Amino acid sequence: PSGLLDAVGQWDSTNGRGRRLGIFGEAGSGKTLFLQHCARELLRRYQAGTGTSLPIWVSPSQLKEITVKEYLLGPWLEQAAKEHPPLPLATWQAALEAGMEAGLFWLFADGMDYLICDTNEGVGTKGPLSWLKTSLSGLTGLNVMVSCREETRRSDAKGLAGFALYQTQHFVYPQD
């Protein structure tokens, strides 16, 4: 997947908007590690002044009762605003919305197999990937990288329609 990491870096430097990537594979095949590496690399490039995008990490438990947009503009933004110089929350919100529309953020949604939603339009009616895709509608400029297991991708294939899909390979451990 180093080629994919290079592509993410290239998209970052060209200020891509609305990229959708799906990483799928079996348990233990490195999906989470790959997403973490991509997120760290984007942050490193941003801090070095060579990149334009910032990563946002989301786990399924954070989306239990709210959409991605509600989470980002609510709990996530409130927490992020506490960690930086004081500005009115409305200023942070406007900046986040403008940045998402401009493609300045990458949302890393790891382990979406475990997404369980309690809303009327929850996962049970659609499947976790389809729910996530619906939840992302209206966030057209936000870049997204999602990970899930192969069985989830197969059982909810429509949820990743429009995503560029990449499959992890099985690890082969060296023999002693």
N, C-alpha and C positions, 0 to 999 in steps of 0.2 A: 503493500500500500504506500510505499514512499512516493510513487508517482502521483497518487491521490493527494498526499500531503503537499507535494509541489504544486499541484493544481489548485488546492485551497489557498496556498500562498500567492499564486498568480492571480486568482480571483480577488484576493484581498488587495493586492497592489493595483488592480484595475478597477477597483470599486464596483464589483458586481452587485446586482440587486436581485433579490428573490431566488437565489440558488436553493435547490432542494436536493439533498443527498440522503440516501438510505444505506446504512451499513448493516448487513445481516449475516448471521452465521450461528453455528452451534454454541452452546454454553462453553465458556472457557476458551473461546477462539480469539480473544483479544479485542473485542468490539469496544468495551469501555476504555481499555488502555489506549486504543487508537483515538477515540474521541478526546480523551484527556490530553494526549500528545498534540492533537490539532489545536485544542483550546489554548494550551500553554504556548504553542508556537505563534498563534495569532497575538496573544498578549505580549510575548517577547518582541515581536515585530513592531507592535504598537508602541511599546515603551522605548524601543530603540529608534523610533521615528521613521521606520522603514515600512510600516503598515498602517492601514486606515481603519481596520475593523477591530471591534472588541468582542470577546466571547461572553455569552450568558449561559450558565449551566442550569438545566432544569431536570429534576428527577420526577418520576411518576407520582410520588406521594404529594408533591407540591401542586398537582393539578387535580386533586381529588374532587373538588366541588366547583371549580372555576375554569374558565377557558384560559388559553395561553395569554391572550391579550389582557384579560382581567388580572391574571397573576402578575404579569410584567408591570402593568400600570398601578397595581395595588401593592401586595406584600413585598414583591421583589424590589420595586422602586423605593418603597419606604425604608427598607433595610439598606439599600445602596446609598440613599440620601443621608442616612445617619452616619455613614463612614466618611463623608466628604464635607468640605466647608459648608456652613449653613446658607442655604438658599431656600426660597419658598418652594414647597412641594410642586406647585403649579409650574414653576420654572423648570424643575427636573422633568416633570411629565411632558411638557412641550418639547424639551430637548430630546427625550427618549423617543417620542413619537416621530419627530423629524428625523432622527438618526435611523430609526427602523425603516422609515419610508425611503431614505437615501441609501440603504444597504450597508450602513456602518456597523451593524451588529450581526453576529452569528449566534443563533440559538442552538445549543447542544442538548438534545433530548435523548437521554440515555435510558435504555431498558424499558422501552415503551410497552413491552409485553406485560408489565406489571401495572399498567394504568387501569385503575378502577375508579369509576366516576359515579357520584351519587345524584347527579342532576337528572331531570326528565329526559334529556337527550344524551344520556350517559353511554358508556362503553358497551353495556349489555345489549343495546339496540343496534350497534354498528360494528363493534370490534374496535380495539384500541387504536389502530392506525387510521381507520376511517374517522374516528372521533377526533384524533389529533389533526388530521387534514382539515376537517370542518372547523376546528378550533383556530386553525391558522388563517382561515379565510379572512380577508380584510387586512392582513399583514403582508401585503404583496412584496414589499421591499425587504422584509426580514429574511436573511439567509438562514437555512435550517439544515442541521445534520442530525439524523435520527438513527438510533440503533435498536435492533430487535433480533430475536431468534428466528431462524429459518422457518420454523413451524408457524410462527405468528405472521410472517410475511406471506406464506402460502395460504393460510386460512383467512387473511384479510388483505388480499392482493390489491384491491381497489384503493386501499388507504395510502399506498405508495405510488399510485398513478401520477405521473408527472415528475417523479423523483428520479434522479440518476441513481442506479442501484449498484452496489459493490458488495461482493461476498467475501468474508474472511476465509482464510485457509486454516485447516487444522494444524495445530502445533505438532511438531515432531520433536520429541525430546531425545537428546543424544543418549546413547547407551554407554554405560560405564565399562 
